Amino acid sequence: MSQTPSQGPRPSEDGSESVAGRQLDLQRLAAIVTWSNDAILSKTVDGIITSWNASAERLYGYSPEEVLGRHVRILVPDGRLDELAVMLERVAAGEAIERLETLRRRKDGSEVWVSLSVLPLFAEDGTVQGASTIAHDASEARQANQDLQRLAAIVESSTDAILTKTVEGTITSWNNAAEALYGYSTEEAVGRHISLIVPPDRLPELRDILAKVAIGSTVDRLETVRVHKDGTTRRVRLSVWPLLDGNGGVAGACALAHDLSVDQARTEAEQRFRTAFARSSFGMLIAALDGVLTAVNPAMCRMLDRTREEVLGHRWPEFLHPDEQDLFDAALGELEMGAESHSSEWRCVRPDGTDLWVEVAVNVVRSDDEEPLYLMAQMQDIGDRKRIEAEMRHRALHDDLTGLPNRALLIDRLDHALAAGRRSGTRTGVLFVDIDGFKNVNDALGHVVGDRLLIEMGRRLQASVRPGDSVARFGGDEFVLVCVDVSDSDVAGLVERVTGVLATPFSIAGAESIIGASIGITLSRPESTSHRLLSEADAAMYRAKAQGRGRASRFDDSLQIRAETMFHGERALRAGMRRGELVAHYQPIVDLRTLKVRGFEALARWQTGDGNLISPVDFIPTAEATGLIVGLGQMILDHAAREVAGWNRDDPTSDPLWVSVNLSARQLDDPTLAGLVTEILAAGGLAPELLHLEITETAVMDDIERSLPVLEELKRSGVHLAIDDFGTGYSSLAYLSQLPVDTLKIDRSFVRNLGISDEDTSIVRSVIGLADAMHLTCVAEGVETALQQGALIGLGCELGQGYLWSPPLEPSQVPGWLRSHRDGLT
């Protein structure tokens, strides 16, 4: 508030006039401060309030007596104290603060936006002795500015074209939608006449609009035509109203134009949707967010077998199966958490009680500001797919021929029966039933007749058991009966019923025949497992078969010793497999004429941790009986694929070696075998054509209908197939043409007596002749003498393996052996 000398009256020589002038200035200043509409206060450099005008009292609510002598921080919200400290520092340094918008706190605790100017007060020596603060209530101006900003944002975000113009028609503003509708940018439009967007034939209409606006009238919802920058026209709905100045005069006009083509497009889109909704072959519905159906299409009504009136107004869950009532709530919860859609399979119920399986996709329809409005869903009847899936599940667990449970389902049911028996203290009985002489029926009368016999056998066995018991086809001509909660007398009665139904003659090829069966029986003990019970019943069945046709034998102490041996052998073998002790040894397969190595046969060996080598004759039967043969076969195949692929990579200039690996009958039961083999070959890096899978003739012929599809899929995967031990099942030669095999392996029992036994020589000659006729390769096993080699060459056999050239080799021995013998053996 200091004043330069030029601003005051000229002082007199005695100084009286200068003092009077200063007093007059102070009076004027005091009057200004007192009656100012702005809050004015003064404070020390430290912030202590020293003066307070009436406007400060009105703005902040404190009287002078309440604030004088107090620190100015009473006016500052806690969040602005740092700002206050900075302001005091700046003022103390002599710096003025002008028009700072900030918040201040009133006496009642409310906050008010103010515009502050803070001026330092200087002493005569130039030091800062305090500060004067002028505060203007900025709330209304700030609110007005915010309102203006919101209005501008609304205008800019509007989908309708909005522009302003002078009374004469000069464009003064132009929003984004106007640019989109008319094609002109803001820079191109502002300052030009509104006739820019009016077709020539509509200029009279424009003059009439301008005239109405000039006298303060409005134009409301006029449907007209405007022109785009590219010359095309747009149909619009136009509203124009005057803009008034502060005196109530017309200063200009604001025009809002709605693009009617958007409405037309929306109408057309809605029509297309209604048509698609009505004609869709999928069930479609619209529902409120609480699930109440508001629209359904005819396909939906047909699927539910209900009329439109029976559906609308009801909640969606009312049509779901009782077991699935919570699915809708779960879907709704997922959508409420922000998911845009939900897909799943639901089971609905028709009025007649039948199930309707549907695949449903639910979507949330939202507003422009992302608020959920309603639900839309599409449903597809998947009943056929569900029936196929159920059939596939059934087929995976049931025998295709008889419809009875297969081995997998049998073991599952037996596991459950044993668990229930342990809880209740009851016993489970197992009967292993093997048809006597079934192979003779197949060979003499054919598989069609044999299949009919199996079907009838399964039907009769089912008729002999109690409700809750199970009958399964275990494989080939073997059936297993599982009986829950049984005593010795119950088992005896069951055996009597089974033998009774078998005593009734079967009709075979038009003749009545009695078909017997050998039955093995066992009852569970607390420590029993499903595999152990089956092994016990199987052992008892074999004893019954050895005693003659149509016998039943119960598992007892003598068989217990054998079973325990099998049990302990299984545990040891399982542990050895887990430790990786099962390995492959390799016996070379050579060209009999050139003596060049063509491949190897991978033979399973058990190399125990203490260095002992266990022969396969000592563990393969255990593996076969317990089912471990499946995992063992996979391990040997994995070893063979990796090791033979590695030897081929080590010698890329020579013809690649192939490897033969044995498949067990158990492995042929697995419908996924081909896929598993393909995965193992890919992981090991061995080409499919370098793998020869060997299956014994007996394993194939035991159930050719089961084996054939698996063999055909293996063949399609690219591997070669060989029949091992060929000749031991000589009566099955008639079926050989059905099998997709590449190689016959002549059993060593015939090779052993070549040149000695005329009968064995004739058999080998017949096998080689059959192979030639069918374009198959022959491999002779067990070649041990030069005499045998010469005889095989004379008979036309191509390949051989045996101790004449090499015993089975450990994997580490093979590379060195190959380097010595790859070009031929001596």
C-alpha positions, 0 to 999 in steps of 0.5 A, a space after each residue: 500500500 506504499 505510495 511514491 512521492 509523485 502520487 501524494 500532494 506537494 509538501 509545504 515547507 513546514 510539512 503541514 500540508 503533507 501530513 494532512 494529505 497522508 491522513 486524507 489518503 489513509 481515510 480513503 484507503 480505510 473506507 475502501 477496505 471497509 466497504 469493499 466487496 472483497 475480503 481484505 485482511 492483513 497479517 504479520 510475516 509469521 501469519 498472525 492476522 492483524 486486520 479483518 474487514 466486513 467482507 472477510 467476516 461475511 466470507 469466512 464467518 468469523 467476527 474480527 474479535 474471533 480472528 485478530 491475533 490468531 494465525 491465518 491457518 484457521 482459514 486453511 484446510 488441512 490439505 492446503 497447509 503446505 501451500 500456505 507455508 509456501 505462500 508465507 515464504 514467498 511473501 516474506 521474500 517480498 514476492 506478490 501472489 496474484 489471483 491464486 485459486 484455492 480452497 479456504 475453510 469457513 467457521 462452520 467447517 465448510 470449504 469455499 473456493 476463493 481467488 487470492 492476491 497477497 501483497 507484501 507490506 514494506 517498512 520504510 527501510 524496505 523490509 517486509 513487515 507483513 502482508 495484505 490479502 484480498 480474497 474474492 469468492 470464486 465459487 459462482 465463477 468456478 461453478 459457471 466455468 464448470 457448467 460451461 465446460 460440461 455444456 461444451 463437452 455435451 455439445 462436442 459429444 452429442 451425436 446430433 450436429 450443433 452449430 451457432 450462427 449470427 442473426 445474419 447466418 454466419 457460422 460461429 461454432 461447429 461441433 464434431 457431429 456437424 463435421 461428421 454430418 456435413 463433411 466440413 471441418 470446424 476451420 472450414 465452416 466457422 466464419 462462412 454463411 450457413 447457406 454453405 450446407 443448404 441446397 439451392 432449392 431450400 434457400 427460401 426455407 433458410 431465409 424464412 428460418 433466419 427471419 423467424 429467429 431474428 424476431 425471437 421465434 423458434 423452429 421445432 423439428 422441421 424435417 428438411 434436407 441439407 447438403 454434404 461437402 461431397 454434394 450428396 444430400 442428408 435428410 435431417 430433423 432441424 430445430 433452431 432457437 434464438 440466442 439472447 444477449 444481456 439486454 434480451 435482444 437476439 444475438 444469434 441462433 443455435 441449430 440442432 440437426 438430427 440425421 434421419 438416415 441414422 434413424 432409418 439405418 437403426 430402423 432397418 437394423 432393428 427390422 433385420 434383427 426382428 426377422 433374424 430373431 423370428 426365423 432363426 433355427 436356434 432358440 433365441 430369447 431376451 430376458 430382464 436382468 432378473 431372468 424374466 423372459 420378455 421375448 422368445 422366438 418360434 424356435 425357442 418355443 418349439 424346443 421347449 414345446 411351449 407356446 409363447 404365452 406359456 413362456 413370457 413373464 416367467 423366469 428362465 430357471 423355471 424351465 431348467 431341470 431341478 438338478 440344474 436350477 443353480 446354473 442360471 444364478 451362477 451364470 448371472 453372477 459371472 455376468 455381474 462380475 463383468 463378464 461379457 458373455 457366458 457359455 455352458 450346457 444346460 438341461 431343460 425340461 419339456 412339459 412331458 417330462 423329457 429332457 432337453 439338452 441345450 448349448 447356451 450362450 448368454 450376453 449382456 446388452 449394455 447402454 452407451 455408458 456401459 450400464 447393463 440393460 438386459 440379457 440376450 441368449 441363443 440356444 442350440 439343441 444338443 440332444 443328438 450330441 449328448 446321446 452320441 457322447 452317452 453312447 461313446 461313454 457306454 462303449 468305452 465301458 461296455 463290450 460292443 458285442 454283448 453290451 455287458 460291462 468291459 474290463 475297465 468298468 468291471 474293475 471300477 465296480 469291483 473297487 467300489 464293492 470292496 470299499 463298501 464291503 470294508 465299511 460294512 464288514 461284508 464280503 465280495 465274491 468273484 466268479 471267473 467263467 471261461 467257455 469250454 471249447 469256444 475256440 473250436 466253435 470259432 474255427 469250425 463254424 466261424 465267428 458269426 456263430 461264435 458271436 451269437 454264442 457269446 451274446 447268449 452266454 452273457 444273457 444267461 449269466 445276467 439272468 443268474 445273478 441277483 439285483 446289484 450284482 454285475 456280469 462283465 465280459 473280461 475278454 474273448 470267451 471269459 466272463 466275470 461275475 461280481 457279487 456283493 455282500 455274499 456268504 459261502 452259501 450265496 456263492 454256492 447258490 450262484 454257482 448252481 444257478 450258473 451251471 443250471 442255465 448252462 445246462 440248457 442246450 444252446 442252438 448252434 448252427 441249427 443244432 442243439 448243443 450243451 456248452 460247458 464252462 470252467 468256473 473259478 471262485 474266490 471271496 474277498 478278505 480285508 486286504 483284497 484288491 480288485 486285481 488280486 481277486 481277479 488273479 485268484 479267480 483266474 487261477 481257480 478257473 485254470 485249475 477247474 479247466 485242468 480238471 476237465 470240462 464243466 468244473 468249478 474250483 474255489 481258490 484255496 491255500 494251494 492257490 494262495 501260495 501261487 497268488 502270494 508269489 504273484 502278489 509279491 512279484 507284482 510289487 517287486 516288478 512295480 517297484 523296479 519299473 518305478 526305479 527305471 530298472 526295466 531296460 531293452 536289450 537288442 538282438 540283431 536281425 540280418 539278411 540271410 544272404 548278405 549277412 548285413 544288419 537290417 534291424 534289431 528286436 528289442 527284448 525286455 530285461 530287468 536289471 536290478 539295482 544289485 546288478 542281477 539280470 532277470 530273464 523275461 520268463 521270470 517276470 513277463 507272466 507276472 506282468 501279463 497277469 497283473 496288467 503291468 504289461 501295458 506300462 512295461 510295453 510302453 517303457 520298452 517302446 520308449 527305450 527302443 525309439 530313443 536308442 535306435 534313433 540315436 544309432 541312426 543319427 550316429 551313422 547317417 550314411 548307412 541305411 537306417 536300422 529298424 527295430 521290432 518291439 513286442 505288443 501284448 494282448 493287453 495292449 491290444 485292448 487299448 483303443 488309444 494305442 495308435 495315438 500313444 505309439 505315435 507320441 512315443 515315436 515323435 518324442 524319441 525321434 524315430 520315423 514310424 516306418 522304422 518301427 515293427 510291432 510284433 503281435 503273437 498269432 494267439 493274441 490276434 486270433 483270440 478276439 480278431 474283431 477286437 484286435 483288427 480295428 486297433 491293428 488297422 489304426 496302427 497300420 495307418 500311422 505308418 508302422 510295420 506289423 508282424 505276426 510273431 511265433 507264426 505257425 503255433 496257431 496253424 489252424 488260424 491261417 484262414 484268417 491271416 488275409 484279414 490282418 494288415 501285417 507286413 511280416 511273419 516271424 517263424 517260431 524258433 520251435 520249427 527252426 530248431 529242427 530244420 534239416 532234421 524233422 521233415 514235418 518241421 521243414 514242411 511247416 517252414 516251407 508252407 509258411 514261407 510259401 504263404 508269405 510269398 503269396 501274400 507279399 509278406 517278409 519272413 523272419 526266422 527266429 532262433 537261428 543257431 547253426 549254419 545248417 539252419 541258415 543254409 536251409 532257410 536260404 534254400 527255402 527262400 526266407 529273407 531274414 533271420 535272428 539268433 545266437 548264430 550271429 549275436 545274443 541280445 546286446 546291452 544298449 551300450 554294446 550296440 554302437 561298437 558291435 555295429 562298427 564291427 559288423 555293419 558291412 556284414 557278418 562272418 
